[in-house]
Amino acid sequence: MTRNILFIAAYPTADKQKEGMFQRIKAIDTEFESYNRTYLSISLVSHKNRTEEIKGNVRIVYVNWLIHFAFISKMVKSADYIYVHSLYNFKFLIGTPLKGKNITLDLHGSVPEELEFYGKRFKSLFYNEVEKIAYKHVTNLISVSHAMVDYYKMKRKLNDRIKCVIKPIYPINSISEPKTEDVDSLRKSLNINDSNVVFVYSGNLQKWQNFELMIQCIKTMSNPDYRFIIMTQEVERANEIVSKLPNSDSIVVKSVLPKDLSLYYSIAHYGFILRDDIVLNRVAAPTKLIEYLSYGLIPIVKTINIGDSVKMGYEYISYNDDLNNLSARKSGKNEKVAAAVLHLSAENNIPKILFSSL
């Protein structure tokens, strides 16, 4: 059966795949790779001339929302299935013929709440209205966690008309079994021995990551056996902050490629993930957390309520606990939690679920 599948999103080209949104778009697209499909890449400012390109069985159409609205409406009308990546893209469909369409919205995250957190109140109010309209039309919701589904069931009073699918997605290249000799080589290069307790942080220095709070924690951790590895793209700025700490000699700051993260996680015991107790984090499924759990790391947290992790019984330590007497150990419980999440992600094949009832 030939299906006219229309994605409302920019196609995930290689140069964009370091970005979180495009990693998810790429992961979903991989499940549709045997299907002919069209990506409608819509912009408010660029693509003033409509252009197209073909990549295998993918048609990519670049359009401007203001100039090509009639064409966008025509594409929507002729589509059998419409898959929208994020509310950011759903806004482009307002005013098009959506009635009776099979529309899937991949939430990615809670957009209005995210914008409010960053102080963008007008945009938050705008996307809250977009969200109201979206929920009148969508037939399927793709979410990264049960917590996110529960939140939207309460916020938007969802009924059984909308099928909700849990689909956590994680980069495979950071969750793999590294070679023993490579792990040993890394230990040697970092001068880490069996008596050392290793802490890692993977991320950048944005406000929501609470990097400064982590630095304050490290400052109080005076155990001579402790070693800290900060993996970030903002090496220069992080080094500037770290150099002022009294225990800076025990801290290494590095930029690490995704394919090499498994080496560092393999030698670590604890990982910082200091998220605030807000909606954004309660419904999230951070890549960083599942990476930590996959390697048996014990997260050091500010809030325990990150996505479905508490329900699944993960082991954690509060940043307020005594952090000076921790032992060098891994958590088998956390490895099992991660395995369960990854199994769910692999089991919930999106095309199979969306097309099975049609």
N, C-alpha and C positions, 0 to 999 in steps of 0.2 A: 504494500500500500504506500503510495507516494504522499508524503505529508509536507505541507508548506509551513516550515518552522521559521519564525521570525524572532531574532534576538534584538532587544533594544539595549545596546551597549556598544562601546568601542571594542573592536576585535583585539584580543590579547597578543600583540606582537612581542617579539623577543626583547625589545628595548624597554618594554613596560612591565616585564614580569617580576621585577623586584618590588613593585607596589602591591600592597595588600589586596586592593580591590581586583587588580588584574590577575593575581595569583588564583583568586577564587573563580574569576571568569574562565581562566585557563583550565582549572580543574573540572569545572562543569562542562566546558566545551569538549574536553577529552572523552566524556561519556557520550557525547553526541557525534563523535567523529565518523561514525558509519552512516550518518544521515546527511542528506543535502539540506543546507540551512543558509539563511541570510542574516547578516549583521547590519543593522541600521545604526550607523554612527552619526548621532545628531549633535549639532553645535548651535549655540546662539550667536556666535561671532564669526567663525570660520566656515569653510566649505561653501562659499558663495556660489561656486559652480558645482553642480552635482557630478560626482565621479564614482566610478565603480572599479573594483578589481576582483579577480578570482584566484583563490588559493585552494587547489584541490577541489573538494566539493563544498567549499564555502564561498559565498558571494558577499562581498563587503561593499556597502553603499554609503557614501559620505554625503550628508545633506546639511543644509542650514534650516533651522526650525522656522524662521520667519519667512524665508524665501520659498521653501519647498514644502510648506505645510500640506498643500493639496496632495502632493506625491506621498508624504508620510501617511496621510489618511487612506490613500488608495492601497498602500502596502498593508496597513492594519486591516482594512476591509477584506483583503484577499487571503490573509493568513489563516491557517487552520489552528496554529498554536503560537502564542506569543509569550516569550520568556523575557521578563524585565529585570535587569540587574540593578537593584537599589531604587529607592524613592528618587534619588537624584536624576535617574533616567525616566521614571514614570511621569514626571511633570510634562515631558514632551508629548505624552499621549492624551493629555486633557483636551477635549474638543474633537478627538478623532472618534470614529464609530466603534465603540467598545462593547455595546450592548450585545449580549449573547455570545461573546468571544470566550475562548478558553485561554485565560491569562494566568501566568505564573509570575509571582513576585518573589524574587530572591532578596530577602531583607538586608543581608550583609551586616546591618547593625540598626540601632535605633536613631535614625537621622535627626528628628527634631530635638531629642534629648542631647545628642552629641553637639549640635549647634548651640544649644542653650548653655552647655558646659563651657564652650569657648567664647561665651559672651555675645554671640551673634543672634540677638533676640528677634530681630525682624525676619531673618532667614528661618529661624526656628518656628516662628508663627506661620510663615509661608508653607514650610514643608509639613507642618501639622495639618494644614488645609489640604495639601496634596495627599497626605496619608488618608484623610477622611474620604476623599474621592476614590482613592485606590481600593479601599476596602469595600466599596459598593460594587466593584467590578471583578476583583480577582477571584479566581476559582481555586488556586493553589498557592500556598505559602511555603517557601523554603527558608528554614531557620537553622542557625548554628547550634542551638541548644533548646532543651525542653523549657528552660527558664525563660527564654525569649518568647516561646509560644505561649506560655502561661501568662506572661506580662501582656501580650497583645490580646489574648482572650479576655483579659480583664479590662484593658484600656479601650478596646474597640468592640467589646461584647460580641465576639465572633460566634457564629453558629455552625452547625454541621455542614452547611453549604460549602464552606471552605475547607479543603483538604490541607492539613498541616504536615509537612515532612521535615524531619530533623536530618540535617546534613552538615556535620562538622567537616571541614576540609583543611588538610595540613600538607605542607610541602614534604614530599617523600625524601628528598635529598638530604634533609637534616635528621631523619629518623631511619638510621641504618646501622648495621653492625660493622664498626671499623676494624681494621686489621690490628692484631695484637702488637705487631712490631711498630706500627705507626703510633699507637697509644704510648708504648714504652719510649719511643723517640721523643714524643711531645713532653712526657714527664721529665725526661732527662734535660731537654732544652729549657724547661721552666724551673729546673732544680727542685722538683717536687718528689718527696720520698713517701714511703708507706706511713710514716707517722704524721704527715700533714693532713689537715682537714681543709678541703678545697671548696670555696664559695664562688659561684659565677653570677654574672649579670649579663643578660643578652638583650640589647635594646639601645635606644638613643636617649636624649636628655630632655624630652618634652615634659611639660608640666604634669600631664596625666600619668607619666611613668614614675613620678616621685623620686627622681634621681638624687636630689639633694637630701631627701630623707634617708635614702640608702647610704649616702656618704656619712651622714650623722651616725648611723648604725655601725658602719665599719670603724669609724673613729673611736667608738667605745669598745671594740673587740680587740683586746690586747693579748690574747693567747698567742704565744710565740710559734705555735704549730700551725696557725691559720695562714692560708694563702688565698688571695682574691684575684679573680680574673674578670675584668670588665671588657666585654665584647661589644663594640659600638662603631658606628661609622663616623662619629664625632670624636675622633681620637685626640686631636689637638686640644679641644675644649675640655674633654674629660681629664687629660693629663695635667692641665693647668689646675683643675680642682683637686685632683689626687695629690699633686706635689706639695700641697699645704698640710697634708695629714701627717701626724706623728709616726704612723705606721706605714708610710708610703712605700717603704722597701718591700713590703709583703704584697704589694698590689701591682698587677700587670694590666696595662690597657692595650687592647689589640683590635684591629679590624679583621674580622674572620669571615671567610666566604661561607655561604650556606652549606656547601658540600663538606666543609671541614668542622662544622659545629659538633657533629657526633663525637669527634675526638676529644673535644673539651668537655662535653657532657659526660663522657666515659670516665674521666679522671676526677669529676666533681662529686660532691656529696649534698650540697645545698644550693638553692638558686633564689635570688631575690625577685619577687614580683609584688611590688608594693602599690596595689591599686586602692583607690578610695571606695568607700561603700556607697556607691551611687548606681542608678539604673543602668548606665552604660556598662558597668563592670558586672552587675548582677546577672545580666542577660548574655554576656559575652562568652566566647570560647577562644581565648588567646592562644595563638600558635606557640608562644613562649611557654605557657603552662603545660601544654601537652608534650612539648619537647622535654621539659624538665622531668615530668612524670614518666615518660617513656624510658628514661635512663636511670630511674630509681632515685632521682634527686628529691629532696624534701624542700618544698617551697617555703621561703620566709615571707610572710604576708602581712599586709595591713588589715585587709578584710578577708575573711575566709570565704565569703559569698561571691565566687567568681564562676558564673555559668552553672553547670550541673555538677561541679566538682564535689561539693559537700554531700549532695544526695548520693553520689557514687562512692563516698567514704574515703576521700584522699587524706593522706597524712601531711600535716603542715606544722609550722612553728610561727607564732606571732612575733612580730618585730619588737614587741614590748617584753618578751620573755628574756631570761638570762641567756645571752648568746655567747658567753665566754667559756662554757664547759660542754660544748657539743663534740660528739665523737665522729670519727671517720666511718660513716656507714651509709648504705643505700637502703631504699624502701621497696621491698617486694610488693607491698600493698599498692604503692603508686604505679609500679610497672603494670599491675593487673588492671588498675583503673584506666590507664592509657590504652592498653590493649583492647579493652571493652569499647572505648570511644572510637578507636580506629576501626574496629570491626563494624560498628554501627555505620560509620562513614562509608566503608566499602560495601556494606550490605544494601544500603539505600541508594540503589542505582536510579538516578532521576528519570531518564527516558522510560525505563521499565515501569516506574510508578505512575508517571504522568499518562502514559499511553495505555496502561493495562485496563482502565475503566472506560475506554472510549472505543 
